[in-house]
Amino acid sequence: MPTRRHTLVLPELGLGSREVLASLWLVELGDTLTAGDRLLEVLAGSVTIDLPAPASGVLVEMLVAEDEPLSVGQPLAVIESDEDPPPEPFA
């Protein structure tokens, strides 16, 4: 089965216009992950949110540094796996 790349992007967090920062990577490059594992902690004011891995596989790219400002839709990490991408949510 071919390897697929799954990209974690910063979702709309519903926090208004607060600046969002990459706070802490909770895994290391090369780690094997299960979909839903805590991957990256982001900080918006006093609110901390853990972003989950979008798929099971190996973390092959960390696209942002800790303390880096983030924007909605920004790619944050890439996971390689043999899984199909998750289905698109209904609008």
PyMOL Python script that loads the backbone (N, CA, C, O; Angstrom):
from pymol import cmd

cmd.read_pdbstr("""\
ATOM      1  N   MET A   1       0.856  -1.183   0.000  1.00  0.00           N
ATOM      2  CA  MET A   1       0.000   0.000   0.000  1.00  0.00           C
ATOM      3  C   MET A   1       0.900   1.244   0.000  1.00  0.00           C
ATOM      4  O   MET A   1       1.882   1.297   0.741  1.00  0.00           O
ATOM      5  N   PRO A   2       0.568   2.240  -0.826  1.00  0.00           N
ATOM      6  CA  PRO A   2       1.421   3.432  -0.887  1.00  0.00           C
ATOM      7  C   PRO A   2       1.345   4.263   0.390  1.00  0.00           C
ATOM      8  O   PRO A   2       0.335   4.278   1.095  1.00  0.00           O
ATOM      9  N   THR A   3       2.443   4.947   0.656  1.00  0.00           N
ATOM     10  CA  THR A   3       2.489   5.828   1.821  1.00  0.00           C
ATOM     11  C   THR A   3       1.737   7.105   1.505  1.00  0.00           C
ATOM     12  O   THR A   3       1.861   7.659   0.412  1.00  0.00           O
ATOM     13  N   ARG A   4       0.951   7.572   2.476  1.00  0.00           N
ATOM     14  CA  ARG A   4       0.201   8.813   2.330  1.00  0.00           C
ATOM     15  C   ARG A   4       0.728   9.825   3.331  1.00  0.00           C
ATOM     16  O   ARG A   4       1.236   9.470   4.395  1.00  0.00           O
ATOM     17  N   ARG A   5       0.597  11.093   2.967  1.00  0.00           N
ATOM     18  CA  ARG A   5       1.018  12.185   3.848  1.00  0.00           C
ATOM     19  C   ARG A   5      -0.229  12.883   4.374  1.00  0.00           C
ATOM     20  O   ARG A   5      -1.090  13.295   3.598  1.00  0.00           O
ATOM     21  N   HIS A   6      -0.322  13.014   5.686  1.00  0.00           N
ATOM     22  CA  HIS A   6      -1.434  13.694   6.347  1.00  0.00           C
ATOM     23  C   HIS A   6      -0.871  14.946   7.008  1.00  0.00           C
ATOM     24  O   HIS A   6       0.098  14.871   7.763  1.00  0.00           O
ATOM     25  N   THR A   7      -1.474  16.085   6.728  1.00  0.00           N
ATOM     26  CA  THR A   7      -0.993  17.344   7.280  1.00  0.00           C
ATOM     27  C   THR A   7      -1.919  17.828   8.385  1.00  0.00           C
ATOM     28  O   THR A   7      -3.131  17.931   8.192  1.00  0.00           O
ATOM     29  N   LEU A   8      -1.346  18.122   9.530  1.00  0.00           N
ATOM     30  CA  LEU A   8      -2.088  18.766  10.610  1.00  0.00           C
ATOM     31  C   LEU A   8      -2.081  20.254  10.326  1.00  0.00           C
ATOM     32  O   LEU A   8      -1.017  20.856  10.181  1.00  0.00           O
ATOM     33  N   VAL A   9      -3.267  20.854  10.246  1.00  0.00           N
ATOM     34  CA  VAL A   9      -3.367  22.299  10.055  1.00  0.00           C
ATOM     35  C   VAL A   9      -4.071  22.900  11.273  1.00  0.00           C
ATOM     36  O   VAL A   9      -4.848  22.229  11.953  1.00  0.00           O
ATOM     37  N   LEU A  10      -3.787  24.164  11.529  1.00  0.00           N
ATOM     38  CA  LEU A  10      -4.430  24.827  12.664  1.00  0.00           C
ATOM     39  C   LEU A  10      -5.893  25.078  12.320  1.00  0.00           C
ATOM     40  O   LEU A  10      -6.191  25.809  11.376  1.00  0.00           O
ATOM     41  N   PRO A  11      -6.816  24.472  13.083  1.00  0.00           N
ATOM     42  CA  PRO A  11      -8.239  24.689  12.830  1.00  0.00           C
ATOM     43  C   PRO A  11      -8.704  26.017  13.421  1.00  0.00           C
ATOM     44  O   PRO A  11      -7.989  26.646  14.202  1.00  0.00           O
ATOM     45  N   GLU A  12      -9.886  26.425  13.047  1.00  0.00           N
ATOM     46  CA  GLU A  12     -10.535  27.575  13.687  1.00  0.00           C
ATOM     47  C   GLU A  12     -10.857  27.137  15.113  1.00  0.00           C
ATOM     48  O   GLU A  12     -11.563  26.148  15.308  1.00  0.00           O
ATOM     49  N   LEU A  13     -10.362  27.841  16.085  1.00  0.00           N
ATOM     50  CA  LEU A  13     -10.511  27.440  17.486  1.00  0.00           C
ATOM     51  C   LEU A  13     -11.640  28.178  18.195  1.00  0.00           C
ATOM     52  O   LEU A  13     -11.945  27.880  19.350  1.00  0.00           O
ATOM     53  N   GLY A  14     -12.256  29.130  17.521  1.00  0.00           N
ATOM     54  CA  GLY A  14     -13.362  29.865  18.129  1.00  0.00           C
ATOM     55  C   GLY A  14     -12.927  30.782  19.255  1.00  0.00           C
ATOM     56  O   GLY A  14     -13.678  31.013  20.203  1.00  0.00           O
ATOM     57  N   LEU A  15     -11.717  31.304  19.152  1.00  0.00           N
ATOM     58  CA  LEU A  15     -11.181  32.159  20.216  1.00  0.00           C
ATOM     59  C   LEU A  15     -11.101  33.622  19.798  1.00  0.00           C
ATOM     60  O   LEU A  15     -10.405  34.417  20.428  1.00  0.00           O
ATOM     61  N   GLY A  16     -11.813  33.969  18.740  1.00  0.00           N
ATOM     62  CA  GLY A  16     -11.819  35.357  18.301  1.00  0.00           C
ATOM     63  C   GLY A  16     -10.486  35.766  17.710  1.00  0.00           C
ATOM     64  O   GLY A  16      -9.847  34.995  16.994  1.00  0.00           O
ATOM     65  N   SER A  17     -10.072  36.980  18.014  1.00  0.00           N
ATOM     66  CA  SER A  17      -8.858  37.529  17.404  1.00  0.00           C
ATOM     67  C   SER A  17      -7.609  37.344  18.272  1.00  0.00           C
ATOM     68  O   SER A  17      -6.590  37.992  18.032  1.00  0.00           O
ATOM     69  N   ARG A  18      -7.678  36.480  19.264  1.00  0.00           N
ATOM     70  CA  ARG A  18      -6.490  36.245  20.103  1.00  0.00           C
ATOM     71  C   ARG A  18      -5.346  35.662  19.280  1.00  0.00           C
ATOM     72  O   ARG A  18      -5.563  34.834  18.395  1.00  0.00           O
ATOM     73  N   GLU A  19      -4.125  36.105  19.582  1.00  0.00           N
ATOM     74  CA  GLU A  19      -2.951  35.525  18.930  1.00  0.00           C
ATOM     75  C   GLU A  19      -2.775  34.092  19.416  1.00  0.00           C
ATOM     76  O   GLU A  19      -2.891  33.809  20.608  1.00  0.00           O
ATOM     77  N   VAL A  20      -2.495  33.197  18.484  1.00  0.00           N
ATOM     78  CA  VAL A  20      -2.272  31.789  18.798  1.00  0.00           C
ATOM     79  C   VAL A  20      -0.793  31.485  18.570  1.00  0.00           C
ATOM     80  O   VAL A  20      -0.232  31.823  17.528  1.00  0.00           O
ATOM     81  N   LEU A  21      -0.172  30.844  19.556  1.00  0.00           N
ATOM     82  CA  LEU A  21       1.245  30.478  19.477  1.00  0.00           C
ATOM     83  C   LEU A  21       1.397  28.967  19.576  1.00  0.00           C
ATOM     84  O   LEU A  21       0.651  28.301  20.293  1.00  0.00           O
ATOM     85  N   ALA A  22       2.384  28.431  18.841  1.00  0.00           N
ATOM     86  CA  ALA A  22       2.789  27.048  19.055  1.00  0.00           C
ATOM     87  C   ALA A  22       3.513  27.034  20.396  1.00  0.00           C
ATOM     88  O   ALA A  22       4.546  27.687  20.550  1.00  0.00           O
ATOM     89  N   SER A  23       2.989  26.309  21.350  1.00  0.00           N
ATOM     90  CA  SER A  23       3.545  26.356  22.699  1.00  0.00           C
ATOM     91  C   SER A  23       4.564  25.240  22.953  1.00  0.00           C
ATOM     92  O   SER A  23       5.684  25.503  23.390  1.00  0.00           O
ATOM     93  N   LEU A  24       4.165  23.987  22.675  1.00  0.00           N
ATOM     94  CA  LEU A  24       5.016  22.854  23.045  1.00  0.00           C
ATOM     95  C   LEU A  24       4.715  21.655  22.167  1.00  0.00           C
ATOM     96  O   LEU A  24       3.569  21.215  22.077  1.00  0.00           O
ATOM     97  N   TRP A  25       5.747  21.127  21.518  1.00  0.00           N
ATOM     98  CA  TRP A  25       5.590  19.853  20.811  1.00  0.00           C
ATOM     99  C   TRP A  25       5.531  18.749  21.857  1.00  0.00           C
ATOM    100  O   TRP A  25       6.371  18.698  22.755  1.00  0.00           O
ATOM    101  N   LEU A  26       4.552  17.874  21.749  1.00  0.00           N
ATOM    102  CA  LEU A  26       4.352  16.803  22.723  1.00  0.00           C
ATOM    103  C   LEU A  26       4.946  15.472  22.253  1.00  0.00           C
ATOM    104  O   LEU A  26       4.879  14.466  22.960  1.00  0.00           O
ATOM    105  N   VAL A  27       5.528  15.484  21.051  1.00  0.00           N
ATOM    106  CA  VAL A  27       6.173  14.309  20.464  1.00  0.00           C
ATOM    107  C   VAL A  27       7.466  14.773  19.803  1.00  0.00           C
ATOM    108  O   VAL A  27       7.748  15.969  19.732  1.00  0.00           O
ATOM    109  N   GLU A  28       8.246  13.812  19.324  1.00  0.00           N
ATOM    110  CA  GLU A  28       9.494  14.134  18.644  1.00  0.00           C
ATOM    111  C   GLU A  28       9.444  13.651  17.206  1.00  0.00           C
ATOM    112  O   GLU A  28       8.711  12.718  16.876  1.00  0.00           O
ATOM    113  N   LEU A  29      10.224  14.289  16.362  1.00  0.00           N
ATOM    114  CA  LEU A  29      10.340  13.888  14.969  1.00  0.00           C
ATOM    115  C   LEU A  29      10.719  12.414  14.907  1.00  0.00           C
ATOM    116  O   LEU A  29      11.633  11.971  15.602  1.00  0.00           O
ATOM    117  N   GLY A  30      10.008  11.654  14.069  1.00  0.00           N
ATOM    118  CA  GLY A  30      10.277  10.224  13.935  1.00  0.00           C
ATOM    119  C   GLY A  30       9.425   9.345  14.829  1.00  0.00           C
ATOM    120  O   GLY A  30       9.439   8.122  14.691  1.00  0.00           O
ATOM    121  N   ASP A  31       8.674   9.961  15.757  1.00  0.00           N
ATOM    122  CA  ASP A  31       7.799   9.178  16.642  1.00  0.00           C
ATOM    123  C   ASP A  31       6.665   8.537  15.847  1.00  0.00           C
ATOM    124  O   ASP A  31       6.165   9.106  14.876  1.00  0.00           O
ATOM    125  N   THR A  32       6.272   7.339  16.280  1.00  0.00           N
ATOM    126  CA  THR A  32       5.108   6.668  15.725  1.00  0.00           C
ATOM    127  C   THR A  32       3.891   7.094  16.532  1.00  0.00           C
ATOM    128  O   THR A  32       3.897   7.029  17.761  1.00  0.00           O
ATOM    129  N   LEU A  33       2.839   7.534  15.827  1.00  0.00           N
ATOM    130  CA  LEU A  33       1.651   8.089  16.466  1.00  0.00           C
ATOM    131  C   LEU A  33       0.411   7.284  16.107  1.00  0.00           C
ATOM    132  O   LEU A  33       0.371   6.592  15.089  1.00  0.00           O
ATOM    133  N   THR A  34      -0.584   7.388  16.952  1.00  0.00           N
ATOM    134  CA  THR A  34      -1.914   6.865  16.687  1.00  0.00           C
ATOM    135  C   THR A  34      -2.829   8.053  16.484  1.00  0.00           C
ATOM    136  O   THR A  34      -2.715   9.058  17.185  1.00  0.00           O
ATOM    137  N   ALA A  35      -3.737   7.944  15.528  1.00  0.00           N
ATOM    138  CA  ALA A  35      -4.685   9.038  15.284  1.00  0.00           C
ATOM    139  C   ALA A  35      -5.311   9.459  16.605  1.00  0.00           C
ATOM    140  O   ALA A  35      -5.776   8.622  17.379  1.00  0.00           O
ATOM    141  N   GLY A  36      -5.317  10.766  16.856  1.00  0.00           N
ATOM    142  CA  GLY A  36      -5.878  11.296  18.094  1.00  0.00           C
ATOM    143  C   GLY A  36      -4.856  11.557  19.178  1.00  0.00           C
ATOM    144  O   GLY A  36      -5.157  12.241  20.155  1.00  0.00           O
ATOM    145  N   ASP A  37      -3.638  11.021  19.027  1.00  0.00           N
ATOM    146  CA  ASP A  37      -2.589  11.310  20.013  1.00  0.00           C
ATOM    147  C   ASP A  37      -2.345  12.812  20.079  1.00  0.00           C
ATOM    148  O   ASP A  37      -2.427  13.504  19.065  1.00  0.00           O
ATOM    149  N   ARG A  38      -2.047  13.310  21.267  1.00  0.00           N
ATOM    150  CA  ARG A  38      -1.717  14.732  21.429  1.00  0.00           C
ATOM    151  C   ARG A  38      -0.394  14.994  20.712  1.00  0.00           C
ATOM    152  O   ARG A  38       0.607  14.322  20.961  1.00  0.00           O
ATOM    153  N   LEU A  39      -0.410  15.984  19.816  1.00  0.00           N
ATOM    154  CA  LEU A  39       0.748  16.241  18.969  1.00  0.00           C
ATOM    155  C   LEU A  39       1.410  17.573  19.290  1.00  0.00           C
ATOM    156  O   LEU A  39       2.627  17.642  19.461  1.00  0.00           O
ATOM    157  N   LEU A  40       0.606  18.632  19.370  1.00  0.00           N
ATOM    158  CA  LEU A  40       1.131  19.979  19.566  1.00  0.00           C
ATOM    159  C   LEU A  40       0.202  20.758  20.485  1.00  0.00           C
ATOM    160  O   LEU A  40      -1.017  20.754  20.310  1.00  0.00           O
ATOM    161  N   GLU A  41       0.794  21.421  21.461  1.00  0.00           N
ATOM    162  CA  GLU A  41       0.043  22.296  22.359  1.00  0.00           C
ATOM    163  C   GLU A  41       0.121  23.715  21.805  1.00  0.00           C
ATOM    164  O   GLU A  41       1.208  24.213  21.510  1.00  0.00           O
ATOM    165  N   VAL A  42      -1.037  24.367  21.664  1.00  0.00           N
ATOM    166  CA  VAL A  42      -1.057  25.763  21.226  1.00  0.00           C
ATOM    167  C   VAL A  42      -1.653  26.607  22.344  1.00  0.00           C
ATOM    168  O   VAL A  42      -2.439  26.128  23.161  1.00  0.00           O
ATOM    169  N   LEU A  43      -1.258  27.872  22.356  1.00  0.00           N
ATOM    170  CA  LEU A  43      -1.652  28.779  23.422  1.00  0.00           C
ATOM    171  C   LEU A  43      -2.292  30.020  22.804  1.00  0.00           C
ATOM    172  O   LEU A  43      -1.748  30.620  21.877  1.00  0.00           O
ATOM    173  N   ALA A  44      -3.460  30.393  23.333  1.00  0.00           N
ATOM    174  CA  ALA A  44      -4.144  31.618  22.911  1.00  0.00           C
ATOM    175  C   ALA A  44      -4.560  32.344  24.173  1.00  0.00           C
ATOM    176  O   ALA A  44      -5.546  31.971  24.809  1.00  0.00           O
ATOM    177  N   GLY A  45      -3.812  33.387  24.544  1.00  0.00           N
ATOM    178  CA  GLY A  45      -4.057  34.054  25.821  1.00  0.00           C
ATOM    179  C   GLY A  45      -3.778  33.074  26.942  1.00  0.00           C
ATOM    180  O   GLY A  45      -2.679  32.527  27.035  1.00  0.00           O
ATOM    181  N   SER A  46      -4.770  32.847  27.796  1.00  0.00           N
ATOM    182  CA  SER A  46      -4.592  31.898  28.898  1.00  0.00           C
ATOM    183  C   SER A  46      -5.184  30.524  28.576  1.00  0.00           C
ATOM    184  O   SER A  46      -5.251  29.658  29.448  1.00  0.00           O
ATOM    185  N   VAL A  47      -5.614  30.322  27.321  1.00  0.00           N
ATOM    186  CA  VAL A  47      -6.227  29.053  26.900  1.00  0.00           C
ATOM    187  C   VAL A  47      -5.171  28.178  26.230  1.00  0.00           C
ATOM    188  O   VAL A  47      -4.478  28.613  25.310  1.00  0.00           O
ATOM    189  N   THR A  48      -5.060  26.935  26.707  1.00  0.00           N
ATOM    190  CA  THR A  48      -4.150  25.958  26.124  1.00  0.00           C
ATOM    191  C   THR A  48      -4.970  24.865  25.468  1.00  0.00           C
ATOM    192  O   THR A  48      -5.905  24.335  26.067  1.00  0.00           O
ATOM    193  N   ILE A  49      -4.616  24.527  24.231  1.00  0.00           N
ATOM    194  CA  ILE A  49      -5.341  23.505  23.477  1.00  0.00           C
ATOM    195  C   ILE A  49      -4.328  22.524  22.904  1.00  0.00           C
ATOM    196  O   ILE A  49      -3.325  22.930  22.316  1.00  0.00           O
ATOM    197  N   ASP A  50      -4.592  21.224  23.078  1.00  0.00           N
ATOM    198  CA  ASP A  50      -3.750  20.184  22.488  1.00  0.00           C
ATOM    199  C   ASP A  50      -4.356  19.778  21.153  1.00  0.00           C
ATOM    200  O   ASP A  50      -5.533  19.423  21.085  1.00  0.00           O
ATOM    201  N   LEU A  51      -3.558  19.829  20.094  1.00  0.00           N
ATOM    202  CA  LEU A  51      -4.027  19.423  18.775  1.00  0.00           C
ATOM    203  C   LEU A  51      -3.681  17.957  18.558  1.00  0.00           C
ATOM    204  O   LEU A  51      -2.553  17.544  18.825  1.00  0.00           O
ATOM    205  N   PRO A  52      -4.644  17.158  18.072  1.00  0.00           N
ATOM    206  CA  PRO A  52      -4.418  15.723  17.902  1.00  0.00           C
ATOM    207  C   PRO A  52      -3.820  15.379  16.539  1.00  0.00           C
ATOM    208  O   PRO A  52      -3.959  16.127  15.572  1.00  0.00           O
ATOM    209  N   ALA A  53      -3.161  14.242  16.490  1.00  0.00           N
ATOM    210  CA  ALA A  53      -2.645  13.708  15.228  1.00  0.00           C
ATOM    211  C   ALA A  53      -3.833  13.369  14.331  1.00  0.00           C
ATOM    212  O   ALA A  53      -4.778  12.727  14.791  1.00  0.00           O
ATOM    213  N   PRO A  54      -3.811  13.785  13.056  1.00  0.00           N
ATOM    214  CA  PRO A  54      -4.925  13.526  12.159  1.00  0.00           C
ATOM    215  C   PRO A  54      -4.972  12.094  11.636  1.00  0.00           C
ATOM    216  O   PRO A  54      -5.976  11.682  11.055  1.00  0.00           O
ATOM    217  N   ALA A  55      -3.900  11.331  11.834  1.00  0.00           N
ATOM    218  CA  ALA A  55      -3.837   9.953  11.348  1.00  0.00           C
ATOM    219  C   ALA A  55      -2.759   9.207  12.116  1.00  0.00           C
ATOM    220  O   ALA A  55      -1.899   9.821  12.749  1.00  0.00           O
ATOM    221  N   SER A  56      -2.809   7.889  12.060  1.00  0.00           N
ATOM    222  CA  SER A  56      -1.742   7.068  12.631  1.00  0.00           C
ATOM    223  C   SER A  56      -0.588   7.013  11.650  1.00  0.00           C
ATOM    224  O   SER A  56      -0.802   6.989  10.438  1.00  0.00           O
ATOM    225  N   GLY A  57       0.632   6.993  12.161  1.00  0.00           N
ATOM    226  CA  GLY A  57       1.802   6.921  11.293  1.00  0.00           C
ATOM    227  C   GLY A  57       3.019   7.485  11.983  1.00  0.00           C
ATOM    228  O   GLY A  57       3.101   7.489  13.211  1.00  0.00           O
ATOM    229  N   VAL A  58       3.971   7.966  11.188  1.00  0.00           N
ATOM    230  CA  VAL A  58       5.232   8.498  11.694  1.00  0.00           C
ATOM    231  C   VAL A  58       5.296   9.994  11.435  1.00  0.00           C
ATOM    232  O   VAL A  58       5.018  10.451  10.327  1.00  0.00           O
ATOM    233  N   LEU A  59       5.667  10.762  12.470  1.00  0.00           N
ATOM    234  CA  LEU A  59       5.828  12.206  12.324  1.00  0.00           C
ATOM    235  C   LEU A  59       7.106  12.458  11.527  1.00  0.00           C
ATOM    236  O   LEU A  59       8.207  12.158  11.990  1.00  0.00           O
ATOM    237  N   VAL A  60       6.947  13.018  10.305  1.00  0.00           N
ATOM    238  CA  VAL A  60       8.105  13.216   9.433  1.00  0.00           C
ATOM    239  C   VAL A  60       8.490  14.686   9.272  1.00  0.00           C
ATOM    240  O   VAL A  60       9.606  14.988   8.848  1.00  0.00           O
ATOM    241  N   GLU A  61       7.578  15.601   9.605  1.00  0.00           N
ATOM    242  CA  GLU A  61       7.912  17.024   9.512  1.00  0.00           C
ATOM    243  C   GLU A  61       7.222  17.791  10.630  1.00  0.00           C
ATOM    244  O   GLU A  61       6.042  17.581  10.911  1.00  0.00           O
ATOM    245  N   MET A  62       7.972  18.677  11.258  1.00  0.00           N
ATOM    246  CA  MET A  62       7.442  19.640  12.227  1.00  0.00           C
ATOM    247  C   MET A  62       7.637  20.999  11.552  1.00  0.00           C
ATOM    248  O   MET A  62       8.767  21.470  11.427  1.00  0.00           O
ATOM    249  N   LEU A  63       6.554  21.625  11.119  1.00  0.00           N
ATOM    250  CA  LEU A  63       6.627  22.797  10.253  1.00  0.00           C
ATOM    251  C   LEU A  63       6.662  24.123  10.992  1.00  0.00           C
ATOM    252  O   LEU A  63       6.844  25.170  10.371  1.00  0.00           O
ATOM    253  N   VAL A  64       6.491  24.095  12.313  1.00  0.00           N
ATOM    254  CA  VAL A  64       6.536  25.325  13.109  1.00  0.00           C
ATOM    255  C   VAL A  64       7.405  25.095  14.334  1.00  0.00           C
ATOM    256  O   VAL A  64       7.556  23.971  14.813  1.00  0.00           O
ATOM    257  N   ALA A  65       7.968  26.180  14.823  1.00  0.00           N
ATOM    258  CA  ALA A  65       8.798  26.130  16.027  1.00  0.00           C
ATOM    259  C   ALA A  65       7.963  26.520  17.242  1.00  0.00           C
ATOM    260  O   ALA A  65       6.958  27.221  17.119  1.00  0.00           O
ATOM    261  N   GLU A  66       8.384  26.065  18.401  1.00  0.00           N
ATOM    262  CA  GLU A  66       7.736  26.496  19.645  1.00  0.00           C
ATOM    263  C   GLU A  66       7.845  28.011  19.754  1.00  0.00           C
ATOM    264  O   GLU A  66       8.861  28.592  19.375  1.00  0.00           O
ATOM    265  N   ASP A  67       6.806  28.647  20.270  1.00  0.00           N
ATOM    266  CA  ASP A  67       6.682  30.098  20.444  1.00  0.00           C
ATOM    267  C   ASP A  67       6.432  30.853  19.133  1.00  0.00           C
ATOM    268  O   ASP A  67       6.431  32.084  19.124  1.00  0.00           O
ATOM    269  N   GLU A  68       6.222  30.133  18.034  1.00  0.00           N
ATOM    270  CA  GLU A  68       5.944  30.773  16.748  1.00  0.00           C
ATOM    271  C   GLU A  68       4.458  31.153  16.657  1.00  0.00           C
ATOM    272  O   GLU A  68       3.600  30.337  16.992  1.00  0.00           O
ATOM    273  N   PRO A  69       4.142  32.370  16.212  1.00  0.00           N
ATOM    274  CA  PRO A  69       2.739  32.745  15.992  1.00  0.00           C
ATOM    275  C   PRO A  69       2.145  31.910  14.856  1.00  0.00           C
ATOM    276  O   PRO A  69       2.822  31.603  13.875  1.00  0.00           O
ATOM    277  N   LEU A  70       0.867  31.550  15.006  1.00  0.00           N
ATOM    278  CA  LEU A  70       0.189  30.692  14.035  1.00  0.00           C
ATOM    279  C   LEU A  70      -1.040  31.385  13.473  1.00  0.00           C
ATOM    280  O   LEU A  70      -1.566  32.323  14.071  1.00  0.00           O
ATOM    281  N   SER A  71      -1.495  30.911  12.313  1.00  0.00           N
ATOM    282  CA  SER A  71      -2.747  31.413  11.740  1.00  0.00           C
ATOM    283  C   SER A  71      -3.609  30.227  11.311  1.00  0.00           C
ATOM    284  O   SER A  71      -3.098  29.156  10.983  1.00  0.00           O
ATOM    285  N   VAL A  72      -4.921  30.439  11.319  1.00  0.00           N
ATOM    286  CA  VAL A  72      -5.868  29.392  10.954  1.00  0.00           C
ATOM    287  C   VAL A  72      -5.547  28.876   9.556  1.00  0.00           C
ATOM    288  O   VAL A  72      -5.314  29.656   8.632  1.00  0.00           O
ATOM    289  N   GLY A  73      -5.536  27.561   9.413  1.00  0.00           N
ATOM    290  CA  GLY A  73      -5.254  26.925   8.138  1.00  0.00           C
ATOM    291  C   GLY A  73      -3.777  26.675   7.876  1.00  0.00           C
ATOM    292  O   GLY A  73      -3.421  26.058   6.872  1.00  0.00           O
ATOM    293  N   GLN A  74      -2.917  27.145   8.766  1.00  0.00           N
ATOM    294  CA  GLN A  74      -1.475  26.979   8.590  1.00  0.00           C
ATOM    295  C   GLN A  74      -1.077  25.520   8.806  1.00  0.00           C
ATOM    296  O   GLN A  74      -1.478  24.924   9.806  1.00  0.00           O
ATOM    297  N   PRO A  75      -0.295  24.928   7.893  1.00  0.00           N
ATOM    298  CA  PRO A  75       0.222  23.575   8.110  1.00  0.00           C
ATOM    299  C   PRO A  75       1.193  23.562   9.292  1.00  0.00           C
ATOM    300  O   PRO A  75       2.060  24.429   9.403  1.00  0.00           O
ATOM    301  N   LEU A  76       1.040  22.572  10.170  1.00  0.00           N
ATOM    302  CA  LEU A  76       1.847  22.493  11.384  1.00  0.00           C
ATOM    303  C   LEU A  76       2.775  21.282  11.413  1.00  0.00           C
ATOM    304  O   LEU A  76       3.896  21.358  11.917  1.00  0.00           O
ATOM    305  N   ALA A  77       2.297  20.167  10.870  1.00  0.00           N
ATOM    306  CA  ALA A  77       3.077  18.930  10.928  1.00  0.00           C
ATOM    307  C   ALA A  77       2.616  17.995   9.821  1.00  0.00           C
ATOM    308  O   ALA A  77       1.506  18.126   9.304  1.00  0.00           O
ATOM    309  N   VAL A  78       3.487  17.039   9.461  1.00  0.00           N
ATOM    310  CA  VAL A  78       3.154  16.041   8.456  1.00  0.00           C
ATOM    311  C   VAL A  78       3.421  14.660   9.029  1.00  0.00           C
ATOM    312  O   VAL A  78       4.472  14.398   9.614  1.00  0.00           O
ATOM    313  N   ILE A  79       2.433  13.779   8.843  1.00  0.00           N
ATOM    314  CA  ILE A  79       2.528  12.387   9.279  1.00  0.00           C
ATOM    315  C   ILE A  79       2.449  11.510   8.039  1.00  0.00           C
ATOM    316  O   ILE A  79       1.568  11.705   7.202  1.00  0.00           O
ATOM    317  N   GLU A  80       3.347  10.557   7.912  1.00  0.00           N
ATOM    318  CA  GLU A  80       3.278   9.579   6.829  1.00  0.00           C
ATOM    319  C   GLU A  80       2.681   8.299   7.375  1.00  0.00           C
ATOM    320  O   GLU A  80       3.044   7.837   8.457  1.00  0.00           O
ATOM    321  N   SER A  81       1.745   7.723   6.599  1.00  0.00           N
ATOM    322  CA  SER A  81       1.098   6.484   7.031  1.00  0.00           C
ATOM    323  C   SER A  81       0.575   5.724   5.825  1.00  0.00           C
ATOM    324  O   SER A  81       0.655   6.189   4.688  1.00  0.00           O
ATOM    325  N   ASP A  82       0.043   4.554   6.099  1.00  0.00           N
ATOM    326  CA  ASP A  82      -0.595   3.746   5.066  1.00  0.00           C
ATOM    327  C   ASP A  82      -2.107   3.905   5.115  1.00  0.00           C
ATOM    328  O   ASP A  82      -2.825   3.223   4.383  1.00  0.00           O
ATOM    329  N   GLU A  83      -2.602   4.804   5.974  1.00  0.00           N
ATOM    330  CA  GLU A  83      -4.050   5.020   6.117  1.00  0.00           C
ATOM    331  C   GLU A  83      -4.579   5.940   5.033  1.00  0.00           C
ATOM    332  O   GLU A  83      -3.864   6.804   4.525  1.00  0.00           O
ATOM    333  N   ASP A  84      -5.843   5.739   4.686  1.00  0.00           N
ATOM    334  CA  ASP A  84      -6.532   6.694   3.836  1.00  0.00           C
ATOM    335  C   ASP A  84      -6.770   7.967   4.633  1.00  0.00           C
ATOM    336  O   ASP A  84      -6.861   7.917   5.859  1.00  0.00           O
ATOM    337  N   PRO A  85      -6.871   9.104   3.959  1.00  0.00           N
ATOM    338  CA  PRO A  85      -7.172  10.335   4.696  1.00  0.00           C
ATOM    339  C   PRO A  85      -8.537  10.249   5.347  1.00  0.00           C
ATOM    340  O   PRO A  85      -9.414   9.548   4.842  1.00  0.00           O
ATOM    341  N   PRO A  86      -8.740  10.949   6.465  1.00  0.00           N
ATOM    342  CA  PRO A  86     -10.048  10.925   7.126  1.00  0.00           C
ATOM    343  C   PRO A  86     -11.094  11.557   6.228  1.00  0.00           C
ATOM    344  O   PRO A  86     -10.762  12.418   5.412  1.00  0.00           O
ATOM    345  N   PRO A  87     -12.354  11.149   6.359  1.00  0.00           N
ATOM    346  CA  PRO A  87     -13.405  11.735   5.527  1.00  0.00           C
ATOM    347  C   PRO A  87     -13.595  13.208   5.861  1.00  0.00           C
ATOM    348  O   PRO A  87     -13.372  13.634   6.995  1.00  0.00           O
ATOM    349  N   GLU A  88     -14.011  13.982   4.857  1.00  0.00           N
ATOM    350  CA  GLU A  88     -14.287  15.398   5.063  1.00  0.00           C
ATOM    351  C   GLU A  88     -15.541  15.539   5.911  1.00  0.00           C
ATOM    352  O   GLU A  88     -16.512  14.817   5.688  1.00  0.00           O
ATOM    353  N   PRO A  89     -15.546  16.460   6.886  1.00  0.00           N
ATOM    354  CA  PRO A  89     -16.757  16.662   7.684  1.00  0.00           C
ATOM    355  C   PRO A  89     -17.841  17.302   6.835  1.00  0.00           C
ATOM    356  O   PRO A  89     -17.552  18.011   5.870  1.00  0.00           O
ATOM    357  N   PHE A  90     -19.089  17.048   7.201  1.00  0.00           N
ATOM    358  CA  PHE A  90     -20.218  17.651   6.496  1.00  0.00           C
ATOM    359  C   PHE A  90     -20.284  19.118   6.840  1.00  0.00           C
ATOM    360  O   PHE A  90     -20.000  19.506   7.973  1.00  0.00           O
ATOM    361  N   ALA A  91     -20.657  19.939   5.876  1.00  0.00           N
ATOM    362  CA  ALA A  91     -20.774  21.386   6.109  1.00  0.00           C
ATOM    363  C   ALA A  91     -22.081  21.708   6.794  1.00  0.00           C
ATOM    364  O   ALA A  91     -22.360  22.874   7.073  1.00  0.00           O
TER     365      ALA A  91
END
""", "prot")
cmd.dss("prot")
cmd.show_as("cartoon", "prot")
cmd.util.cbc("prot")
cmd.orient("prot")
